[in-house]
């Protein structure tokens, strides 16, 4: 299944299931998608219904518009570690991203007035399906609702103000998440999926998910040890080599650009870039 959050043609928020011909609206079942992730079997039964809206008639929101937390992993692809001339970290580098620092598929990512060093980071997002704590690596699949594309849009200048990444990762509407969550049985072995980023149609990043330094089971075990994970929480697993900061000269996103993050078997997250008002 492909699960998504969206605005109906009349502008009211809802959530449901995406199909080839459109969207099944399940907004009457729960106040938001994260409240229904535990009921996958029941949701699958709804997938046979006819679509209520065409995809072109809805406005995409982040699949989970109001996550309790978004945990991001820094320096987690071997290719990205190498391009920065670093050594692999001994433990996962975790920072947080706020809910209002991300937009949905098709929505504009905002290039802030405070800096021009606006970089892209194509990533795989793992969405947690139920409340959990102290999850062992062997049990990681039992807590995963699905996968999505993620763009951890970064203001490099602010990211480097100190050893803490948070300021550069949380400018208002600077990242993106979507277009939907694809459930694990539809994705298959996610480690074989190809992750690509394209800026204005030109491929700038490409790797398979098995290039991760810390794999998904390790990240879930680590994160669920220091915090209680909730349904709808997101673990953005890191970006691969090819980010704009390491191009010569640096390749920053600017107003008028379009950035795409594609993961095979999941979809394409596409966003225009606009200037801050």
C-alpha positions in Angstrom: 0.0 0.0 0.0 0.8 3.6 -0.4 -0.4 5.7 2.5 -0.5 9.5 2.4 -1.8 12.6 4.0 -3.3 15.3 1.8 -5.7 18.2 1.5 -9.0 17.5 -0.2 -10.0 19.7 -3.2 -11.9 21.9 -0.7 -8.7 22.4 1.4 -9.6 20.3 4.4 -6.8 17.9 5.6 -7.3 14.1 5.4 -5.3 10.9 4.8 -5.8 7.7 2.9 -4.5 5.2 0.3 -3.0 6.2 -3.0 -3.9 4.0 -6.0 -3.1 4.3 -9.7 -6.4 6.0 -10.4 -6.4 8.3 -7.4 -6.8 8.5 -3.6 -9.1 6.6 -1.2 -10.1 9.1 1.5 -10.0 7.5 5.0 -10.1 10.7 7.0 -13.3 9.6 8.8 -11.5 6.6 10.4 -8.9 8.5 12.5 -7.8 12.1 13.0 -4.6 11.5 11.2 -2.5 8.8 9.5 -0.2 8.2 12.4 -3.2 7.2 14.5 -4.1 4.4 12.1 -0.6 2.9 11.3 -1.2 0.0 13.8 -4.2 -1.2 11.9 -2.4 -2.3 8.7 -4.6 -5.3 8.1 -7.8 -3.3 8.3 -6.3 -0.6 6.1 -5.4 -3.2 3.4 -9.1 -4.2 3.2 -10.0 -0.6 2.3 -7.6 -0.7 -0.7 -10.2 -2.4 -2.9 -12.5 0.6 -2.8 -12.8 3.0 -5.6 -10.8 6.2 -5.4 -12.5 9.3 -4.1 -10.2 11.9 -5.7 -7.8 12.0 -8.6 -4.2 12.5 -7.6 -4.0 15.7 -9.6 -6.9 17.2 -7.6 -5.3 16.8 -4.1 -2.6 18.8 -2.4 0.1 16.5 -0.9 1.1 17.0 2.7 4.0 15.3 4.4 2.8 11.7 5.0 2.9 12.3 8.7 2.3 16.0 9.0 2.6 16.0 12.8 5.2 13.5 13.9 6.1 13.3 17.5 9.7 13.3 16.4 11.9 13.2 13.3 15.3 11.6 14.1 18.0 12.2 11.4 21.3 10.4 11.0 24.4 12.3 10.0 27.3 10.8 8.1 25.7 7.4 7.4 26.6 6.6 3.8 30.1 5.4 3.1 30.3 7.5 -0.1 29.3 10.7 1.9 31.8 10.0 4.6 34.5 9.6 2.0 33.7 12.7 0.0 34.1 14.8 3.2 37.4 13.2 4.0 36.1 11.8 7.3 36.4 8.5 9.2 33.2 6.4 9.9 31.7 7.5 13.2 31.9 4.9 16.1 28.2 5.4 16.9 25.2 6.9 14.9 25.2 10.7 14.8 21.6 11.7 15.6 20.0 15.1 15.4 16.4 16.2 15.3 14.3 17.9 12.7 11.1 19.8 13.6 7.8 19.1 12.0 7.5 22.6 10.5 10.9 22.3 8.8 9.4 20.0 6.2 6.9 20.1 3.4 5.1 17.6 1.3 5.5 16.5 -2.3 5.0 19.3 -4.7 5.1 22.0 -2.0 7.8 24.6 -2.2 11.0 24.3 -0.1 12.0 27.7 1.1 15.5 29.1 0.5 16.0 31.3 3.6 17.1 35.0 3.4 19.7 34.3 6.1 22.0 32.3 3.9 22.6 31.1 0.3 24.2 27.8 1.3 21.0 25.8 0.7 21.9 22.1 0.0 20.0 19.0 -0.9 20.2 15.6 0.9 18.3 12.8 -0.6 17.4 10.1 2.0 15.4 7.1 2.8 12.9 7.7 5.6 11.8 4.8 7.9 8.4 5.4 9.4 7.6 3.7 12.8 4.3 1.9 13.0 3.7 1.5 16.7 5.0 2.7 20.1 8.1 0.8 21.0 11.2 0.8 23.3 14.4 -1.3 23.4 13.8 -2.9 20.0 16.4 -5.6 19.3 17.9 -5.8 15.8 16.2 -9.1 15.2 12.8 -7.5 15.7 13.2 -4.3 13.7 10.7 -5.3 11.0 7.9 -5.6 13.6 7.9 -1.8 14.3 8.3 -0.5 10.7 5.1 0.9 9.0 6.9 1.6 5.7 9.3 3.8 3.8 9.3 7.2 2.1 11.6 9.6 0.3 13.1 12.4 2.4 15.1 15.6 1.6 17.0 16.8 4.5 17.5 20.3 3.1 20.4 21.9 4.9 21.7 25.4 5.4 25.4 24.5 5.5 26.6 27.8 6.9 24.3 27.5 9.9 25.0 23.7 10.3 28.6 24.6 10.8 28.2 27.2 13.5 29.1 24.6 16.0 29.3 20.9 16.5 25.5 20.7 16.7 23.7 20.3 13.3 20.2 21.4 14.5 20.2 25.1 13.4 21.2 24.3 9.8 18.6 21.5 9.6 15.5 23.3 10.9 14.9 26.4 8.8 11.2 26.8 8.2 10.0 24.5 5.3 13.5 23.8 4.2 13.1 20.0 3.9 10.6 17.6 2.3 9.0 14.3 3.0 6.8 12.1 0.8 5.0 11.6 -1.5 3.7 8.7 0.5 4.6 5.8 2.8 5.1 2.5 1.0 4.5 -0.5 3.2 7.3 -3.1 3.5 5.7 -5.9 1.6 5.4 -3.7 -1.5 9.0 -2.4 -1.3 10.7 -5.8 -0.7 14.4 -5.7 0.3 14.9 -2.0 0.8 18.7 -2.4 1.0 18.7 -3.1 -2.8 16.7 0.1 -3.6 18.4 2.9 -5.6 18.4 6.4 -4.0 18.8 9.3 -6.5 18.7 13.1 -6.3 18.3 15.3 -9.3 18.7 19.1 -9.3 16.9 20.6 -12.3 16.8 17.2 -14.0 20.5 16.4 -13.6 21.4 13.5 -11.4 23.7 14.6 -8.5 23.4 11.6 -6.1 23.0 7.9 -6.7 23.6 5.0 -4.4 22.0 1.8 -3.1 20.7 1.7 0.4 23.2 -1.1 1.3 25.9 1.7 1.3 24.7 2.7 4.8 27.3 2.7 7.5 24.7 1.9 10.2 21.9 -0.2 8.8 18.2 0.1 9.6 18.1 -2.6 12.3 21.0 -0.9 14.1 19.4 2.6 13.9 16.1 1.3 15.3 17.8 -0.5 18.1 19.9 2.6 18.9 17.1 5.1 18.7 14.6 3.0 20.6 17.1 2.6 23.4 17.5 6.3 24.2 13.9 7.4 23.4 10.4 5.9 23.2 9.4 5.7 19.6 5.8 6.5 18.7 3.7 5.6 15.7 4.4 8.1 12.9 8.0 8.9 14.1 10.5 9.2 11.3 14.1 8.0 11.1 15.8 9.8 8.2 18.7 7.4 7.5 21.2 9.8 6.0 22.4 11.0 2.6 24.8 9.6 0.1 27.7 11.2 -1.7 27.1 14.0 -4.2 25.8 16.8 -1.9 26.2 20.3 -3.3 28.6 21.4 -0.6 31.4 19.1 -2.1 31.0 20.2 -5.7 33.6 22.6 -7.0 32.4 25.3 -6.9 29.6 24.4 -4.4 26.2 23.7 -6.0 23.6 25.4 -3.8 19.8 25.3 -4.5 18.3 28.6 -5.4 14.8 30.0 -6.1 13.5 28.7 -9.4 15.2 25.3 -9.1 13.5 22.0 -8.8 14.9 19.2 -6.6 13.8 15.5 -6.9 14.6 12.6 -4.6 13.7 9.2 -6.1 13.9 5.8 -4.4 13.2 2.8 -6.6 10.1 1.0 -5.5 8.9 4.0 -3.4 8.5 7.0 -5.6 9.6 10.5 -6.5 9.6 13.4 -4.1 9.6 16.6 -6.2 9.8 20.2 -4.8 10.3 23.6 -6.3 12.6 26.0 -4.5 11.3 29.5 -3.6 12.8 32.5 -1.8 11.7 33.3 1.7 9.0 36.1 1.8 
